[in-house]
Amino acid sequence: MKARVPARLLPAFALASLAAPAAAQPNVVAGRDISLSSLGVFQNGHSGVYPNGVVAFGLSTTACNPGTVAIPWSAPPSPSHPFIAFLIARENAGRFTQISNRSYCKHPFSSTNTPGCTPSCTGGPSTQLVVGCSDTYGGALNGSYSLLGPPDEIDPWTGAWSMMCSYFDYGFPPQPSCDGQASSISYASPTAPPRCNVNDSALTLPGSTYWAQAGWITAGELESLRGNNFVSRGFVPTFSGGAWSFGSLTTQLAGSILQRWSGATLDSNTNGADDGRLFVAVRVTGPTDGFFHYEFAVHDRDNDRGVAAFRLPICPGARVENPGFKDIDASAANDWSFFQTPTEISWAGAATNALRWNSIFNFWFDSDAAPVTGSSALLDQADAGPGLASVSVTTSAPLGLYNVHLGPGCGAGSSPSLFAIGTPSNAAIPNASFALRTTGNAANAPVGLILAVAPGTFDLGAGCTLYAASVAGAAALVVAACDGSGATTFAAPVPSDPALEGLAADVQAFSVQAGGPFLGGFAFSNGLRVRLGNSIPTCP
């Protein structure tokens, strides 16, 4: 077992490990290859009263050996066998989340060596999955308590596991022994924690799509051959007559289940040859009222050291609002904390609630900085190891601050807002759709747009700031009327004029407002610096 590194030590640990030497993938067996050729869904039990109960999933799997050497397939107490992991996920309202617990993994016990993969399979001993042959475990068998063991006992990178002092050694209820011999395992509930469990309520959310994933881990397999180890399929859950059914399964797809997230972009990386693969998926929507919404999901496929922090670069001066986090338990006490510096946003948690293999964590926020592709997220490893302290994964990050928030506005109660809109919502050259929109004004009020001829700030008093060097340094461009919701749009098309490249315009809206803070009858929006051009730096 690798030593745990407290989250508070991660920054110093990262600096000390950036130059760690590359390692070779351990225990590689030439020709070792396993694939999951078929995945099915099978209900294995239900407890409680619908819709407040719990359903246990048993996922049927068929393994194939497309390699050139046999795969050991001996039952515990022998460590010479692969492992099967299970996971259920849901997409709803643009967010892709794991809805199952971190279930225990199946320990295979015998291979049938049937010709389900290639016609060349001629059978072989039950202690091996021989080349070209297949082995199938039904959903009920994959959900059998006597064959399920904790994922934390397995190193998913090397495939190492030991019977000594394991869950199978102690049994359940635990026996006072540690002798490497199997003890009895008995649970009364059909949805006890070892199984792949999902709350009824998680399967009844309108507008959702649902996905099941299973995956193989086997010792000695090269990382480059693991792309077909994990497979996902969609299903439609229906509760009727006191039981769940799952309809016709969608076409299966090999790879991370995050591929199923509609509209998302998926990237991944490993910690060199020191540890397994981490996937980062991102979906960005908007802007809405000047803010883009960012949704991230991180899947640890087979990284043993786990993840204790998720970090993204951000433009200095960019605003971040409504940050959120979701893990796979129901406890708020161990949720990761959000942090922001001028150049980075991050979430971090203790190693006791690290993102571990075969799990998905979610992160989200709103920002007025647009997404820039090709950026790098940093996933800080939860445990010490010979590799780097952080895994870098290409993704999109809020690094396009084209419209800079200069400061707050003032109003009677809430302040009006000013933001850019268009396709795109930045002053690219040309951009006929570019416009400025103000909201939060009094209904049907006159509203004007101010341009700072001399940039700066000027204190108007009453808590109001003019985003210009002086009153004389500001010019009213245009006056219009708000609609009944207190909003109006000022068209500001950008012409095809190279002379505009690199210029900036500081703008602000003001409106008539009864009881407004300025002179008892006016309110001001925030200041906004519009940066023009196609070659300007993404961050000011």
C-alpha positions in Angstrom: 0.0 0.0 0.0 1.4 3.4 -1.0 1.7 6.0 1.8 -1.1 8.6 2.0 -0.2 12.3 1.5 -2.4 14.8 3.5 -4.1 17.3 1.1 -2.6 20.2 3.0 0.9 19.0 1.9 0.1 18.6 -1.8 1.4 22.0 -3.0 4.9 21.4 -1.5 4.8 17.8 -2.4 4.0 18.8 -6.0 6.9 21.1 -6.2 9.3 18.5 -4.8 8.1 15.9 -7.3 7.9 17.8 -10.6 11.3 16.4 -11.7 10.6 12.8 -10.6 12.2 10.4 -13.1 10.0 8.4 -15.4 9.4 4.8 -14.4 8.7 1.7 -16.5 5.3 0.1 -16.2 5.7 -2.7 -13.6 5.1 -6.4 -14.0 4.2 -6.2 -17.8 3.6 -9.7 -19.3 4.3 -9.7 -23.0 1.2 -10.6 -25.0 -1.2 -10.2 -22.0 -4.5 -8.7 -23.1 -8.1 -8.9 -21.9 -11.2 -7.3 -23.3 -14.8 -7.0 -22.2 -16.6 -8.1 -25.3 -20.2 -8.0 -24.0 -22.0 -6.2 -21.1 -25.6 -6.8 -19.9 -27.7 -5.5 -17.1 -29.6 -7.7 -14.7 -31.4 -6.6 -11.5 -30.1 -8.4 -8.5 -32.3 -7.3 -5.7 -34.4 -4.5 -4.1 -34.9 -3.4 -0.6 -37.1 -0.8 1.0 -40.4 0.6 -0.3 -40.4 2.3 -3.7 -39.7 5.2 -4.4 -37.5 5.4 -1.3 -35.8 2.0 -1.7 -32.6 0.8 -3.2 -31.9 -1.5 -6.2 -28.9 -3.7 -6.6 -27.5 -4.1 -10.1 -25.8 -7.2 -11.3 -24.0 -6.6 -14.6 -23.4 -9.7 -16.8 -20.0 -9.7 -18.5 -18.2 -11.7 -21.2 -14.4 -11.5 -21.2 -12.2 -12.3 -24.2 -8.5 -13.0 -24.5 -7.3 -11.3 -27.7 -3.7 -11.5 -26.6 -1.0 -14.1 -27.3 -0.7 -15.6 -23.8 -3.1 -17.2 -21.4 -4.6 -15.1 -18.5 -4.4 -16.7 -15.0 -8.0 -17.4 -13.7 -7.7 -19.0 -10.3 -10.2 -18.4 -7.5 -9.2 -16.8 -4.2 -7.2 -17.4 -2.1 -4.9 -17.4 -5.2 -4.2 -13.8 -6.3 -3.8 -15.0 -9.9 -7.1 -13.8 -11.4 -8.4 -10.5 -12.9 -11.2 -8.3 -11.4 -14.4 -6.8 -12.6 -15.6 -3.3 -11.6 -19.1 -1.9 -11.9 -20.6 1.6 -12.1 -24.0 3.2 -12.9 -24.2 6.9 -14.1 -26.8 9.4 -15.2 -26.9 12.4 -17.4 -29.5 15.1 -16.4 -29.7 18.8 -17.1 -26.2 18.8 -18.6 -24.5 17.1 -15.7 -23.1 13.5 -15.9 -22.8 11.9 -12.5 -22.1 8.5 -10.9 -25.3 7.4 -9.1 -24.1 4.1 -7.8 -22.0 3.5 -4.7 -18.4 2.5 -5.1 -19.3 -1.2 -5.3 -17.1 -4.1 -4.6 -15.3 -5.9 -7.4 -16.0 -9.4 -8.7 -13.2 -11.9 -8.2 -13.5 -14.6 -10.9 -13.1 -18.2 -9.9 -13.1 -20.3 -13.0 -13.0 -20.0 -16.8 -15.2 -21.9 -19.2 -13.0 -21.1 -22.2 -15.9 -21.1 -24.6 -15.5 -20.0 -28.3 -17.4 -16.7 -27.9 -14.6 -14.5 -29.2 -12.9 -16.3 -32.1 -13.5 -19.6 -33.9 -10.0 -20.7 -33.0 -10.9 -21.3 -29.3 -10.4 -24.9 -28.5 -10.9 -24.8 -24.8 -8.4 -25.2 -22.0 -8.0 -25.5 -18.2 -10.4 -23.7 -15.9 -7.5 -21.9 -14.2 -6.8 -19.9 -17.4 -8.6 -17.8 -20.0 -6.7 -19.2 -23.0 -6.0 -17.2 -26.1 -9.0 -16.6 -28.3 -11.5 -17.9 -25.8 -14.2 -16.2 -23.7 -15.7 -16.5 -20.2 -19.1 -15.2 -19.2 -20.5 -14.4 -15.7 -24.2 -13.7 -15.5 -25.5 -10.7 -13.5 -26.6 -12.8 -10.5 -23.1 -14.4 -10.3 -21.4 -11.0 -10.6 -23.5 -9.8 -7.7 -22.8 -12.7 -5.5 -21.5 -11.6 -2.1 -19.1 -14.5 -1.8 -17.3 -13.3 -4.9 -17.2 -9.5 -4.3 -14.2 -7.8 -2.6 -13.3 -4.2 -1.8 -11.8 -2.2 -4.6 -9.3 -0.6 -2.2 -7.6 -4.0 -1.8 -6.8 -4.1 -5.5 -4.0 -2.1 -7.1 -5.7 -1.3 -10.5 -2.5 -0.3 -12.1 -0.5 -3.5 -11.4 -3.5 -5.8 -10.8 -1.9 -6.9 -7.5 -4.1 -8.3 -4.7 -3.4 -10.4 -1.7 -5.6 -12.8 0.2 -3.7 -12.3 3.5 -5.8 -10.2 5.9 -8.2 -9.3 3.0 -12.0 -9.1 3.1 -12.2 -12.7 2.1 -9.7 -13.7 4.8 -11.7 -12.0 7.6 -15.1 -12.7 6.0 -18.3 -11.0 7.0 -19.3 -10.6 9.7 -15.5 -10.3 10.3 -13.8 -13.1 12.0 -10.8 -12.6 14.4 -8.3 -14.2 12.0 -5.7 -13.2 9.5 -4.4 -16.5 8.1 -4.9 -16.2 4.3 -7.8 -18.7 4.4 -11.3 -17.9 3.3 -13.9 -17.1 5.9 -17.7 -17.2 5.4 -19.5 -14.1 4.0 -23.1 -13.5 4.8 -25.5 -10.5 4.3 -29.1 -10.4 5.1 -30.0 -7.5 2.8 -30.2 -7.9 -1.0 -28.7 -4.4 -1.3 -25.8 -4.6 1.2 -22.9 -2.2 0.4 -20.7 -4.7 -1.5 -23.2 -4.7 -4.4 -23.6 -2.0 -7.1 -26.5 -0.1 -5.5 -28.6 2.8 -6.7 -31.4 4.6 -4.8 -34.8 4.4 -6.4 -35.0 8.2 -6.5 -31.9 8.4 -8.6 -33.6 6.4 -11.3 -36.8 8.4 -11.6 -35.5 11.9 -12.4 -37.4 13.2 -15.5 -35.3 14.0 -18.6 -32.4 11.6 -17.6 -30.4 9.1 -19.6 -28.8 6.2 -17.8 -25.6 4.2 -18.4 -24.0 1.1 -16.9 -20.3 0.3 -17.1 -18.2 -2.7 -16.2 -14.5 -3.1 -16.6 -11.7 -5.6 -16.3 -8.4 -5.2 -14.4 -5.7 -7.9 -15.0 -2.1 -8.0 -13.9 0.6 -7.5 -16.5 -1.5 -5.8 -19.2 0.1 -2.8 -21.0 -1.7 0.5 -20.5 -1.9 0.9 -24.3 -4.1 -2.3 -24.5 -6.6 -1.3 -21.8 -8.9 0.8 -24.0 -11.3 -2.2 -24.5 -11.3 -3.3 -20.9 -14.2 -1.0 -19.9 -17.5 -1.0 -21.7 -20.8 1.0 -21.2 -24.4 0.6 -22.4 -27.5 2.7 -21.9 -30.7 1.5 -20.4 -34.2 2.8 -19.5 -35.2 2.0 -15.9 -38.9 1.3 -15.3 -40.5 0.3 -11.9 -43.6 -1.7 -12.3 -45.3 -4.5 -10.3 -42.8 -4.1 -7.4 -39.7 -4.7 -9.5 -37.3 -2.8 -11.8 -36.8 -3.5 -15.5 -34.3 -1.9 -17.8 -35.6 -2.2 -21.3 -33.5 -2.8 -24.4 -29.9 -1.9 -23.9 -28.2 0.5 -26.3 -25.2 -0.4 -28.4 -22.1 -0.9 -26.2 -19.1 1.3 -26.4 -15.6 0.6 -25.2 -13.7 3.2 -23.1 -14.6 5.5 -20.3 -18.3 5.9 -19.6 -17.7 9.7 -19.8 -17.8 9.2 -23.6 -21.6 9.0 -23.2 -21.9 12.6 -22.0 -23.7 14.5 -24.8 -22.0 17.7 -25.8 -18.9 17.1 -23.6 -15.2 16.9 -24.7 -13.1 14.1 -23.2 -9.4 13.9 -22.7 -7.1 11.8 -20.5 -3.6 11.1 -19.3 -1.6 8.8 -17.1 1.1 9.6 -14.6 3.7 8.5 -17.1 4.4 4.8 -16.6 4.0 5.1 -12.8 0.2 4.9 -12.6 -3.1 4.5 -14.5 -5.3 6.7 -16.6 -7.5 9.6 -15.5 -10.2 11.0 -17.7 -11.5 14.6 -17.7 -14.7 15.5 -19.5 -16.0 19.1 -19.8 -19.2 20.7 -21.1 -19.4 24.5 -21.4 -22.7 26.3 -22.1 -23.6 29.9 -22.4 -22.9 32.7 -22.0 -26.0 33.6 -20.1 -26.0 37.2 -18.8 -22.3 37.3 -19.4 -21.4 34.0 -17.7 -20.4 30.7 -19.1 -21.4 27.6 -17.2 -18.6 24.9 -16.8 -19.3 21.3 -15.9 -16.5 18.9 -15.3 -16.5 15.2 -14.6 -13.3 13.3 -13.6 -13.2 9.5 -14.0 -10.4 7.5 -12.4 -10.2 4.4 -14.5 -7.2 2.6 -13.0 -5.1 5.2 -11.2 -4.1 3.6 -7.9 -2.8 6.8 -6.2 -6.1 8.6 -6.7 -6.8 12.3 -6.8 -7.1 14.7 -3.9 -7.3 18.0 -5.8 -8.6 19.3 -9.1 -7.0 22.5 -10.4 -7.7 24.8 -13.4 -6.0 27.9 -14.6 -8.0 31.1 -14.8 -7.4 34.6 -16.0 -6.5 37.2 -13.4 -9.6 39.4 -12.9 -12.1 36.7 -14.1 -15.1 36.3 -12.0 -16.2 32.8 -10.7 -19.6 32.2 -9.2 -21.6 29.3 -7.9 -18.8 26.7 -7.6 -20.1 23.2 -6.8 -18.8 19.7 -6.1 -20.3 16.2 -6.0 -18.7 12.9 -4.9 -20.4 9.6 -4.6 -21.5 9.5 -1.0 -24.3 11.4 0.8 -22.1 13.1 3.4 -21.5 16.9 3.1 -18.9 16.6 5.8 -16.2 15.2 3.5 -17.0 17.3 0.4 -14.0 18.9 -1.2 -13.4 22.6 -0.5 -13.2 25.3 -3.2 -10.3 27.7 -3.5 -9.5 30.6 -5.8 -6.3 32.6 -6.4 -5.7 35.2 -9.1 -4.5 32.5 -11.6 -6.2 29.3 -10.5 -9.3 27.7 -9.1 -9.3 24.4 -7.4 -11.1 21.9 -5.3 -9.2 19.8 -2.7 -10.1 17.2 -0.1 -8.5 14.9 2.4 -7.0 11.6 1.2 -9.8 9.9 3.2 -12.2 11.1 0.4 -9.9 11.0 -2.6 -11.2 10.2 -6.0 -10.4 6.5 -6.3 -10.4 4.1 -9.2 -13.7 3.3 -10.8 -15.3 6.5 -9.5 -16.5 9.8 -10.9 -16.4 13.2 -9.2 -18.0 16.4 -10.5 -17.0 20.0 -10.4 -18.9 23.0 -11.7 -18.9 26.9 -11.7 -19.9 30.0 -13.7 -17.3 32.4 -15.0 -17.3 35.5 -17.2 -14.1 34.1 -18.9 -14.8 32.1 -22.0 -13.4 28.6 -22.5 -10.1 28.2 -24.1 -9.3 24.7 -25.4 -5.9 23.1 -25.1 -5.6 24.2 -21.5 -4.3 21.9 -18.8 -6.1 20.7 -15.7 -3.9 19.4 -12.9 -5.0 16.4 -10.9 -3.0 16.2 -7.7 -2.3 12.6 -6.7 -3.6 11.6 -3.3 -0.9 9.2 -2.4 2.9 9.4 -2.6 4.7 7.5 -5.4 7.7 7.5 -7.7 5.9 9.5 -10.4 4.8 13.1 -10.6 2.7 14.7 -7.9 0.1 15.9 -10.5 -1.3 14.5 -13.7 -1.8 17.1 -16.4 -4.9 16.5 -18.6 -5.7 18.7 -21.6 -9.2 20.4 -21.3 -11.0 23.7 -21.6 -10.5 26.4 -18.9 -11.8 29.9 -18.3 -8.9 31.7 -20.0 -10.7 33.9 -22.5 -11.4 37.1 -20.6 -12.5 39.3 -23.5 -14.9 41.4 -21.6 -13.4 42.5 -18.3 -15.5 43.3 -15.2 -14.2 46.7 -14.0 -16.2 46.9 -10.8 -19.7 46.9 -9.3 -22.6 49.1 -10.1 -25.1 50.8 -7.7 -28.8 50.8 -7.4 -31.7 50.9 -5.0 -31.4 47.3 -3.7 -29.7 45.4 -6.5 -27.5 47.0 -9.1 -28.1 46.8 -12.9 -25.8 44.6 -14.9 -24.0 45.2 -18.2 -22.6 42.4 -20.3 -21.7 41.5 -23.9 -23.8 39.2 -26.1 -23.4 37.9 -29.7 -22.1 35.0 -31.6 -19.4 35.1 -30.4 -19.9 37.3 -27.3 -16.6 39.1 -27.8 -15.6 41.9 -30.1 -13.9 39.8 -32.8 -13.2 41.6 -36.1 -15.7 41.5 -37.7 -18.6 40.6 -35.5 -21.9 41.9 -36.8 -23.8 40.2 -33.9 -21.9 41.9 -31.1 -24.0 43.9 -28.7 -24.2 45.1 -25.1 -27.1 44.2 -22.9 -28.2 45.7 -19.6 -30.6 44.0 -17.1 -31.8 44.7 -13.6 -33.1 48.2 -14.4 -36.5 49.6 -13.5 -39.2 48.4 -15.8 -39.6 50.6 -18.9 -36.9 53.0 -17.6 -34.8 55.2 -19.9 -31.2 53.8 -19.9 -28.1 55.2 -21.4 -24.7 53.8 -22.4 -21.5 55.6 -21.3 -18.1 55.4 -23.0 -15.0 56.3 -21.0 -13.0 58.7 -23.2 -10.3 58.7 -20.5 -10.3 55.4 -18.7 -10.1 55.3 -14.9 -12.5 55.4 -12.0 -14.3 58.4 -10.5 -16.2 58.3 -7.2 -19.7 59.8 -7.7 -20.6 59.3 -4.1 -23.6 57.4 -2.7 -21.7 54.2 -3.4 -21.6 54.8 -7.1 -18.4 54.6 -9.3 -18.1 56.1 -12.7 -15.7 53.9 -14.8 -13.9 56.9 -16.4 -11.2 59.1 -15.1 -13.6 62.0 -14.6 -17.1 63.1 -15.5 -15.6 65.1 -18.3 -13.9 62.0 -19.5 -17.2 60.1 -20.1 -19.5 60.4 -23.0 -23.1 59.2 -23.3 -23.3 57.2 -26.5 -27.0 56.4 -26.8 -30.2 56.3 -24.8 -33.0 53.8 -25.1 -35.9 52.5 -23.1 -35.9 49.2 -21.1 -38.6 46.7 -21.6 -41.0 45.5 -18.9 -38.3 43.3 -17.3 -35.8 46.2 -17.0 -33.6 45.1 -19.9 -32.5 46.5 -23.2 -29.8 45.8 -25.8 -27.4 48.2 -27.5 -26.3 46.9 -30.9 -22.5 47.4 -31.3 -21.4 45.6 -34.5 -17.7 45.4 -35.0 -16.7 46.3 -38.5 -14.0 44.6 -40.6 -11.4 47.2 -39.7 -7.8 46.1 -38.8 -7.2 49.4 -37.1 -9.4 48.2 -34.2 -7.1 45.3 -33.4 -5.9 45.6 -29.8 -8.1 48.5 -28.7 -10.4 48.5 -25.7 -13.5 50.4 -24.8 -14.7 51.0 -21.2 -18.5 51.1 -21.1 -21.1 51.5 -18.4 -24.9 51.8 -18.3 -27.0 54.2 -16.3 -30.8 54.3 -15.9 -33.5 56.4 -14.3 -34.5 54.7 -11.0 -36.9 56.2 -8.5 -34.9 56.4 -5.2 -31.7 55.5 -7.0 -28.5 56.2 -5.1 -27.1 58.9 -7.4 -29.0 62.2 -7.0 -32.0 60.2 -5.8 -33.0 59.1 -9.3 -30.2 57.2 -11.1 -28.6 53.8 -10.9 -25.4 52.6 -12.6 -24.3 49.2 -13.9 -21.0 47.6 -13.4 -18.2 48.8 -15.6 -17.1 46.6 -18.6 -13.9 46.8 -20.6 -14.5 45.4 -24.1 -11.3 44.2 -25.7 -11.4 44.3 -29.5 -9.5 42.1 -32.0 -8.7 38.6 -33.1 -5.0 38.5 -31.9 -5.3 39.9 -28.4 -4.1 37.7 -25.6 -6.8 35.6 -24.1 -6.1 37.1 -20.6 -5.6 40.9 -20.2 
